[in-house]
Amino acid sequence: MAQACVPTPLALPIKNVTLASGKTQRGVLLTVAEPEQSFAFLPNWGVNNTFLYGPQCDALDLAGGGDSCVTFRGGIYKPVDSMTKGTPPPDLKSPTDPWSSKTYKLLTDTFKVASNVSLKNFVFANPVDYRAWDLQGYEPLNMIGMDRGSTLMSTLRSTGHIASSAFGFWWGLDGTEDGDQQQGSLVLGGYDKAKTHGDGTSVLMSYRTDCSTNMMVTIGDITMNLSNGTDISIFEKLNGGTAMLACILPERASVMDMPRTPYFDNLLRVLGHYEADRSTGIDWWNVILDRTSVIYAGGMTFKLEGGLSVKIPNHQLVVPERKIDKEGSRYVNASRPVIRINSLQATTAKVLPILGRYFLTGAYLMGNPSAGRFTLWQANPTSDQILVAVNDKNEVFDPSKLCATTPTASLTTNSPVATAADRPPGDIVNPRLSPGSIAGIAIGSAVVVVACSCLLWFILRKRRSANQEKANGSHKVEHVTQQPEPQSELSTTGSSSASQVEGAAAAEGKSPSLMDMLVRGSRAKPHVTNEHCYFYELRQRSRVCGQLLVDVQTLLRQSNYREYLRVERWVPLPVKGLSDQLFDPPRSLYYLSFLSEVLKSMWEDAVEVIGACAWAVSDNWESGDFAPQIGLQVVNRTTQ
């Protein structure tokens, strides 16, 4: 029977959680078992299961043992103290995660998500051997899996506790003084309108492997707001300036993971400081400033595409270093001032910049994976709460249809949970290109015609709907801001502007074409040769050889046409008249890996497929030019 009312979203507090040890750790407060055991969790958009550490605690030498480790992990589960612990059915298939299933085991227990929502026999993933997980101090706490196969979100939806997979996130205020601290919240099934200020900017999600949240923003400028009232940009202003792409990652303990050159170098010059050290405390790997210089007393403002400005006040930007002592208590060291920026050095210079949870002290975030959208507002730091339920189309529900309270009965959830992506029937709302077509995409190796096992031909068909004409115009790569419906509840403003993405080729200030992006993304870091670079598969290459600025998946999703693709057979292309010396298999394998990511994204979008062919092209790698020989047509959407 259909539910008579729409479930009100669940608001989970982000606060200093008192653990069983009597010590505190900041995170999402959730309780497990009967009698209740309290834990500090962090949402993690890279995993699906809900991970609960215990009964042993291993900080992997990142913190001390005993209660110090307990605080580091946000609490340790003690099954011996639980009257409701159990084991899942042997045939249960849990969703996959980045690590081998042999490194954790599954268990069940009561999961109290809210005061009136208790999930019995909820399936947890219990880490057993996590030495190879390589989380370091970036993600030390118990984890709420928020990826598209999230066991928590799937269970809450299937049991009628939330209406959609939309979520709202505000970290709260996390400064040192009492007046600089405030409780935040993680809202499931909607967002907290009271925590937003003004109009928001709605952005389409970008599906790329180096941004687990799929929430990419374009930063047009970053200014340092000096205490004397002067604002100084840390962006280079040559040739009209450039824009920076960044991934929003709410679990990351920083305002930003920022490229050293030129941005952080410029920041240090503005502050009159140098980098003295890195923090190995709660604000993991953020920069320690020179304590002999005058501590920076100003703030920082981010200007995003769409016109949204997010200001980070000084008390959230510069704080004393915070660490955990051997008794498990958190303490501050005022002699080591931390600016909450992780400067990306030589080994990580090409890694995608990240906006972390301290950025979300100044901004409020709502994400909606089913709609393929997220929205940012300026944050309103208030204890007031106005919960707004949002559906899978990113539309808000009429408040009069909300349930007065969510169901109070405990529900059994010991059946297998959903493992597939949480997507409603029909098409995801996609960004659009202006009219044009990509008659083919073909990639080759350096200065040779490569033998490939079928490169892919994308045939685009025009969708004859009236709203397509509205999408004509120029849009920046990765980001299109639009107004979600209805405007009365989810108030946003948006803009469409063609501007150059940093480092990519573009004519007359226009956005780069697909091939511009491809060539740019294929460059290795200066100290890594192209030959070394291409021995790695795509995901490995992103880590070893630098950031992939290429996002063919997003560009195709921004098409004004529906994409159709089918691979009917593999067609080998022999290399004729070329010596073995010129043949470059690693580079060919990389391009095949690259195209497989495109195919994967289209498969995930349930795109209809009807045809394929195979080509080979060449590029002049040494001169930096791309010279297609056959079969290549790319539309630069900004020129249409």
C-alpha positions in Angstrom: 0.0 0.0 0.0 1.3 3.4 -0.9 2.4 5.6 1.9 -0.1 8.3 2.7 2.5 11.0 3.3 6.1 11.7 2.3 8.7 10.8 4.9 10.4 13.8 6.4 14.2 13.7 5.8 16.4 12.5 8.6 18.9 15.0 10.1 21.9 13.3 11.6 23.9 15.6 13.9 27.6 16.4 13.2 29.1 17.2 16.6 31.6 16.3 19.2 30.5 12.7 20.0 31.2 11.3 23.5 32.7 7.8 22.9 32.6 4.8 25.3 36.1 5.9 26.5 34.6 9.1 27.7 36.6 11.1 25.1 35.2 13.0 22.2 35.6 13.0 18.5 33.8 15.1 15.9 31.7 13.3 13.4 28.2 12.1 12.6 26.6 10.8 15.8 25.2 7.3 15.3 24.6 4.5 17.8 24.9 0.7 17.2 23.8 -2.3 19.3 21.7 -2.7 22.4 22.7 -1.4 24.9 23.7 1.5 22.6 27.3 2.2 21.7 28.0 5.7 20.3 30.3 6.4 17.4 31.6 9.2 15.3 31.2 8.4 11.6 32.2 10.3 8.5 30.3 9.9 5.2 32.4 8.5 2.5 31.4 8.8 -1.2 34.0 6.2 -2.3 32.4 3.2 -0.5 29.0 1.5 -0.3 29.0 -0.4 2.9 28.9 1.1 6.4 32.3 0.3 8.0 32.5 -0.1 11.7 35.9 -0.6 13.4 36.4 -3.0 16.3 36.8 -4.9 18.6 40.6 -4.4 18.1 41.9 -1.0 17.3 44.9 -0.3 15.1 45.9 3.2 14.2 48.6 2.0 11.9 51.2 4.1 13.7 49.2 7.3 12.9 48.1 7.7 16.5 48.9 6.0 19.8 47.3 2.8 21.1 44.5 2.3 23.6 42.1 5.2 24.1 44.2 7.3 21.6 43.4 4.8 18.9 39.7 4.7 20.0 39.4 8.5 19.5 41.3 8.3 16.2 38.8 5.8 14.8 35.7 7.6 16.3 34.9 4.7 18.6 35.4 0.9 18.5 32.6 -1.6 18.3 32.5 -4.2 21.1 30.4 -7.1 20.1 30.8 -8.7 23.5 28.8 -5.9 24.9 25.9 -6.2 22.4 22.8 -8.2 23.0 21.7 -7.8 19.4 24.7 -8.7 17.4 24.4 -11.4 14.7 25.7 -12.7 11.4 24.1 -12.1 7.9 22.8 -14.9 5.8 25.6 -16.8 4.1 24.2 -16.1 0.7 24.1 -12.3 1.2 25.8 -10.4 -1.5 27.1 -7.1 -0.3 28.0 -4.3 -2.7 31.6 -4.0 -3.8 34.1 -1.5 -2.3 37.6 -0.4 -3.3 39.2 -3.1 -1.1 39.2 -6.8 -1.2 36.2 -8.4 0.6 38.8 -10.5 2.4 40.0 -7.5 4.3 36.7 -7.1 6.2 33.9 -9.3 7.4 30.1 -8.7 7.6 28.1 -8.6 10.8 24.6 -7.5 11.8 23.4 -5.4 14.7 20.8 -2.8 15.5 21.6 0.6 13.9 19.9 3.6 15.4 19.9 6.3 12.7 17.6 8.7 14.5 15.6 8.9 17.7 12.7 7.2 16.0 14.5 5.2 13.3 16.1 1.9 14.4 17.2 -0.6 11.8 17.5 -4.1 13.2 19.9 -6.6 11.7 21.6 -3.9 9.7 24.6 -5.3 7.8 27.9 -3.6 8.7 31.4 -4.2 7.2 33.8 -4.8 10.0 37.5 -4.1 8.9 39.9 -7.0 9.7 43.1 -6.2 7.8 43.1 -2.6 6.5 46.9 -2.0 6.3 46.7 -1.9 2.5 43.7 0.5 2.3 46.1 3.5 2.3 43.6 5.8 4.0 46.4 7.3 6.1 45.0 10.1 8.3 42.7 11.5 5.7 39.8 9.2 6.5 40.4 7.6 9.9 36.8 7.3 11.3 34.1 4.8 10.9 32.5 5.2 7.5 29.0 5.7 6.2 29.1 4.5 2.6 27.5 7.1 0.4 28.3 5.7 -3.1 25.6 4.8 -5.5 25.2 1.3 -3.9 25.0 2.7 -0.3 23.6 0.1 2.0 22.3 2.7 4.4 20.6 4.8 1.8 19.1 1.7 0.1 17.8 0.4 3.4 16.3 3.7 4.4 14.6 4.0 1.0 13.3 0.4 0.9 11.9 0.7 4.4 10.1 4.0 3.8 12.2 6.2 6.0 13.3 8.6 3.2 11.8 9.6 -0.1 15.0 9.7 -2.2 18.7 9.4 -2.2 19.2 13.2 -1.9 21.4 14.4 0.9 22.3 17.7 2.6 25.6 18.4 4.2 27.0 21.2 6.4 30.0 20.5 8.6 29.0 23.2 11.0 31.6 25.5 12.6 34.8 23.7 13.7 37.0 26.4 15.2 38.9 26.6 18.5 36.9 29.0 20.6 33.5 28.2 21.9 31.9 30.9 19.8 33.6 29.4 16.7 32.0 26.0 17.0 28.5 24.9 16.0 26.8 21.6 15.3 26.4 20.6 11.7 24.2 18.0 10.0 24.0 15.2 7.4 20.5 15.2 6.1 19.2 12.0 4.3 16.3 12.3 1.8 16.5 16.0 1.3 18.2 19.1 2.8 18.0 21.6 5.6 16.7 24.9 4.1 17.4 26.8 7.3 21.1 26.3 6.8 21.1 27.9 3.4 21.4 31.6 2.5 20.3 33.3 -0.7 20.1 31.7 -4.1 22.0 28.5 -4.7 23.7 27.3 -7.8 22.7 23.9 -9.2 25.4 22.0 -11.1 25.3 18.8 -13.1 27.4 15.9 -11.7 30.5 14.9 -13.6 31.2 11.2 -13.8 34.9 10.8 -13.5 37.1 8.3 -11.7 39.2 10.8 -9.7 36.1 12.5 -8.1 34.2 9.9 -6.1 31.3 12.3 -5.3 30.9 13.3 -9.0 30.5 16.9 -7.7 32.8 19.1 -9.7 32.9 22.9 -9.5 34.7 25.5 -11.5 36.5 28.1 -9.4 36.9 31.4 -11.1 38.9 33.1 -8.4 40.2 32.8 -4.9 40.9 35.9 -2.9 42.6 36.5 0.4 40.5 38.9 2.5 43.1 40.8 4.5 42.1 42.3 7.9 42.7 45.8 6.5 39.9 45.3 4.0 42.0 44.6 1.0 41.2 41.6 -1.2 44.1 40.0 -3.1 43.6 37.2 -5.7 45.9 34.2 -5.7 45.1 33.5 -9.4 47.4 34.4 -12.2 45.9 37.2 -14.2 47.8 36.8 -17.4 45.7 36.5 -20.6 42.5 37.2 -18.6 43.0 34.6 -16.0 42.0 30.9 -16.0 39.5 28.7 -14.1 40.3 25.8 -11.9 38.3 22.6 -11.6 37.9 21.0 -8.2 36.1 18.0 -6.7 33.9 18.5 -3.6 34.8 15.8 -1.1 33.0 16.4 2.2 35.0 13.9 4.2 38.4 15.5 3.5 39.9 17.4 6.4 40.8 20.6 4.6 39.3 23.8 3.1 41.1 22.8 -0.1 43.7 20.5 -1.5 45.4 23.3 -3.6 48.0 23.1 -6.3 51.3 24.5 -5.1 52.1 26.3 -8.3 51.0 29.0 -8.7 48.1 29.2 -6.2 49.6 28.2 -2.9 52.9 29.9 -3.7 50.9 33.1 -4.3 48.9 32.6 -1.1 52.1 32.4 0.9 53.4 35.6 -0.7 50.2 37.4 0.2 50.5 36.1 3.8 54.2 36.8 4.1 54.7 33.2 5.3 56.4 30.0 4.3 55.5 26.4 4.8 57.1 25.2 8.0 55.7 21.7 8.3 52.6 19.5 7.8 50.1 18.5 10.5 49.8 14.8 11.4 46.8 15.5 13.7 43.1 15.9 13.1 43.6 18.3 10.2 45.8 15.7 8.4 48.5 17.0 6.1 47.4 20.6 6.2 50.2 23.1 6.1 51.8 24.4 9.3 52.8 28.1 8.9 55.9 29.8 10.2 55.2 30.6 13.9 57.7 33.5 13.9 55.6 35.5 11.4 52.4 37.4 12.2 49.6 34.9 12.1 47.2 35.6 9.3 44.0 37.3 10.6 41.9 37.4 7.4 39.6 35.1 5.5 39.4 33.5 2.1 36.7 33.8 -0.6 36.0 31.4 -3.4 34.2 32.7 -6.5 32.4 29.9 -8.3 30.9 29.6 -11.7 27.3 30.8 -11.6 28.1 33.7 -9.4 28.2 32.0 -6.0 30.8 33.4 -3.5 31.8 31.3 -0.5 33.7 33.0 2.3 35.7 31.0 4.8 36.2 33.2 7.9 39.6 33.3 9.7 38.4 31.2 12.6 37.7 28.3 10.2 40.7 28.8 8.0 43.6 29.2 10.5 43.6 27.2 13.7 46.1 25.8 16.2 47.3 22.3 15.4 44.9 19.7 16.9 46.1 16.2 17.9 45.2 13.3 20.1 47.2 12.5 23.3 48.0 9.0 24.6 44.9 9.1 26.8 42.6 9.8 23.8 41.9 13.5 24.6 42.2 16.1 21.8 44.4 19.0 22.5 45.7 22.1 20.6 49.3 23.4 20.1 49.1 27.1 19.6 52.8 27.2 18.6 52.0 25.4 15.4 49.4 27.4 13.4 47.6 25.4 10.8 46.1 26.9 7.6 43.6 24.4 6.5 45.1 24.0 3.0 46.8 20.8 1.8 49.4 22.1 -0.7 49.8 19.7 -3.6 53.6 19.2 -4.0 55.7 17.8 -6.9 54.4 14.2 -6.4 50.8 15.3 -6.3 50.9 18.4 -8.4 48.6 17.1 -11.1 46.1 15.5 -8.7 42.6 17.0 -9.0 42.1 19.8 -6.5 39.6 19.1 -3.7 37.3 21.2 -1.7 36.9 19.5 1.7 34.7 19.7 4.8 36.0 23.0 6.0 34.9 24.6 2.7 31.5 23.3 3.8 31.7 25.5 6.9 31.0 28.4 4.5 28.8 26.6 2.0 25.8 24.3 2.3 25.7 21.3 -0.1 22.8 19.2 -1.4 23.5 16.3 -3.6 21.0 14.2 -5.6 22.7 11.2 -7.4 19.4 10.0 -8.9 18.9 13.4 -10.6 22.6 13.7 -11.4 22.7 17.1 -9.8 24.1 18.9 -6.7 23.4 22.4 -5.4 25.5 24.8 -3.4 24.4 27.8 -1.3 26.2 30.1 1.1 25.8 28.5 4.5 23.6 30.1 7.2 25.2 29.1 10.5 22.0 28.6 12.6 20.6 26.0 14.9 17.2 26.4 13.3 16.0 23.5 11.1 13.7 23.4 8.1 13.8 19.9 6.5 12.8 19.8 2.9 12.2 16.5 1.1 13.4 16.2 -2.5 12.5 13.6 -5.0 14.6 11.7 -7.6 14.0 14.5 -10.2 15.4 17.1 -7.9 12.0 18.5 -7.2 10.9 19.4 -3.7 7.8 17.9 -2.1 4.9 20.0 -1.0 5.5 20.6 2.7 1.9 19.8 3.4 2.4 16.2 2.2 5.2 15.5 4.7 4.6 13.1 7.5 4.4 14.7 10.9 7.0 12.3 12.1 8.9 9.4 10.5 7.7 5.9 11.3 8.7 4.8 14.8 8.7 1.1 14.5 12.0 -0.8 14.2 12.3 -2.5 10.9 14.1 -5.8 10.1 16.7 -5.3 7.3 18.4 -8.7 7.2 17.5 -9.3 3.5 20.1 -8.5 0.8 20.5 -4.8 0.2 20.5 -3.2 -3.2 23.9 -3.3 -4.9 23.0 -1.5 -8.2 23.2 2.2 -8.8 20.2 4.0 -7.3 18.7 5.4 -10.5 15.1 5.9 -11.4 13.6 4.7 -14.6 14.2 6.9 -17.6 17.0 9.3 -18.5 19.1 11.2 -16.0 18.9 15.0 -16.4 21.9 15.7 -18.5 23.7 18.9 -19.6 23.5 19.7 -23.3 25.9 20.8 -26.0 24.8 23.2 -28.7 23.8 21.5 -32.0 26.5 19.5 -33.6 27.7 16.0 -33.8 30.7 13.9 -33.0 31.1 11.8 -36.0 33.9 9.8 -34.4 36.5 9.7 -31.7 39.8 8.1 -32.5 43.0 8.1 -30.6 46.5 7.1 -31.6 50.1 6.7 -30.3 53.0 9.1 -30.9 54.0 9.7 -34.5 52.7 6.3 -35.6 49.4 4.8 -36.7 48.6 2.5 -33.9 47.1 -1.0 -34.1 44.1 -1.0 -31.9 41.4 -3.5 -31.0 38.5 -1.4 -32.2 38.3 2.2 -31.3 34.8 3.5 -30.8 32.6 5.5 -33.1 29.9 7.5 -31.4 26.9 8.2 -33.5 24.7 11.0 -32.1 21.0 11.4 -32.9 19.2 14.6 -32.3 16.4 14.5 -29.8 13.4 16.3 -31.1 12.1 17.9 -28.0 11.3 21.5 -27.5 13.5 21.9 -24.4 16.6 21.0 -26.4 16.5 24.4 -28.2 16.7 26.1 -24.8 20.0 24.4 -24.2 21.7 26.0 -27.2 24.6 28.2 -26.2 28.0 28.1 -24.7 28.8 26.2 -21.5 32.0 25.7 -19.6 33.5 22.3 -19.6 32.4 20.2 -16.6 29.8 22.7 -15.3 26.4 23.9 -16.4 24.3 25.8 -13.9 20.6 25.5 -14.2 17.6 26.2 -12.0 16.0 23.1 -10.6 12.2 22.8 -10.2 10.3 24.1 -8.4 12.0 27.5 -8.0 9.9 28.4 -5.0 11.6 25.8 -2.7 15.0 25.1 -4.3 15.9 28.6 -5.2 18.9 28.8 -7.5 20.5 31.0 -10.0 22.7 29.9 -12.9 24.7 31.2 -15.7 26.2 29.9 -18.9 29.6 31.3 -20.0 32.4 30.1 -22.2 35.7 30.5 -20.5 39.0 28.8 -20.7 39.7 25.8 -18.5 43.2 26.1 -17.0 45.9 24.6 -19.2 43.6 23.5 -22.0 43.9 24.9 -25.5 41.1 27.3 -26.6 40.8 29.9 -29.3 39.7 33.5 -28.4 38.9 32.6 -24.8 36.5 29.8 -25.8 36.1 26.6 -23.9 38.4 23.8 -25.2 37.1 21.2 -27.6 36.9 17.5 -26.8 40.2 16.9 -28.5 41.9 19.9 -26.8 41.0 18.2 -23.5 42.2 14.8 -24.6 45.6 16.0 -25.7 46.0 18.1 -22.5 45.1 15.2 -20.3 47.5 12.9 -22.0 50.6 14.8 -20.9 52.8 13.2 -18.3 54.4 15.1 -15.5 57.7 16.7 -16.3 59.7 14.1 -14.3 57.8 11.1 -15.8 58.4 10.1 -19.3 55.5 9.3 -21.6 56.8 5.8 -22.0 56.7 5.2 -18.2 53.3 6.9 -18.0 51.6 4.6 -20.5 52.5 1.4 -18.8 49.8 2.2 -16.3 46.1 1.5 -16.7 43.9 4.5 -16.5 43.2 4.6 -12.8 46.8 3.8 -12.0 48.0 6.5 -14.4 45.8 9.1 -12.8 47.8 8.5 -9.6 51.3 8.0 -11.1 51.3 10.3 -14.0 49.1 13.1 -12.9 45.6 14.5 -13.1 43.4 13.7 -16.1 41.9 16.9 -17.2 40.0 14.9 -19.8 36.4 14.0 -19.0 34.9 12.6 -22.2 32.1 11.1 -20.1 30.9 14.6 -19.0 31.3 16.1 -22.5 29.2 13.4 -24.0 26.6 13.8 -21.3 26.5 17.5 -22.1 25.5 16.7 -25.7 22.5 18.2 -27.4 22.0 14.8 -28.8 21.3 11.4 -27.4 24.4 9.1 -27.6 24.0 5.7 -29.2 26.7 3.1 -29.2 27.2 -0.6 -29.7 30.3 -2.7 -30.1 29.3 -5.5 -32.5 32.8 -7.1 -32.9 36.4 -6.4 -32.4 38.3 -5.3 -35.5 42.1 -5.5 -35.3 44.0 -2.9 -37.3 47.3 -4.2 -38.4 50.4 -1.9 -38.4 51.8 -1.9 -41.9 55.1 -0.5 -43.0 56.2 0.4 -39.4 59.2 -0.8 -37.6 59.0 -2.4 -34.2 60.9 0.5 -32.8 58.0 2.9 -33.5 55.3 0.7 -32.2 54.1 1.8 -28.7 51.8 -0.9 -27.1 51.6 0.8 -23.7 50.2 4.0 -25.2 47.7 2.0 -27.2 46.6 0.2 -24.1 46.2 3.4 -22.3 43.9 4.8 -25.0 41.8 1.6 -25.0 41.6 1.9 -21.2 40.5 5.5 -21.6 37.8 4.7 -24.1 36.6 1.8 -21.9 35.8 4.5 -19.2 33.6 6.2 -21.8 31.9 3.0 -22.7 31.4 2.3 -19.0 29.7 5.6 -18.3 27.4 5.1 -21.2 26.5 1.6 -20.0 25.8 3.0 -16.6 23.4 5.6 -18.2 21.6 2.8 -20.0 22.4 4.4 -23.4 20.9 2.5 -26.4 23.6 1.2 -28.7 23.4 0.6 -32.4 26.8 0.7 -34.1 30.6 0.7 -34.1 33.6 0.9 -36.3 37.4 1.1 -35.9 40.0 3.7 -36.8 43.6 4.6 -36.3 45.1 8.1 -36.1 48.4 9.6 -35.4 49.6 12.4 -33.3 52.8 14.4 -33.3 53.6 14.0 -29.7 56.9 15.7 -29.6 55.6 19.0 -31.1 52.5 18.9 -28.9 50.1 18.9 -31.9 47.4 16.4 -32.5 47.2 15.5 -36.2 44.3 13.1 -37.0 44.8 11.3 -40.2 41.3 9.7 -40.7 37.9 9.5 -39.1 38.0 12.3 -36.7 35.5 15.1 -36.3 35.1 17.0 -33.1 32.7 19.8 -32.4 33.8 22.7 -30.2 30.5 23.5 -28.6 31.5 27.2 -28.0 31.7 27.9 -31.7 28.2 26.6 -32.6 
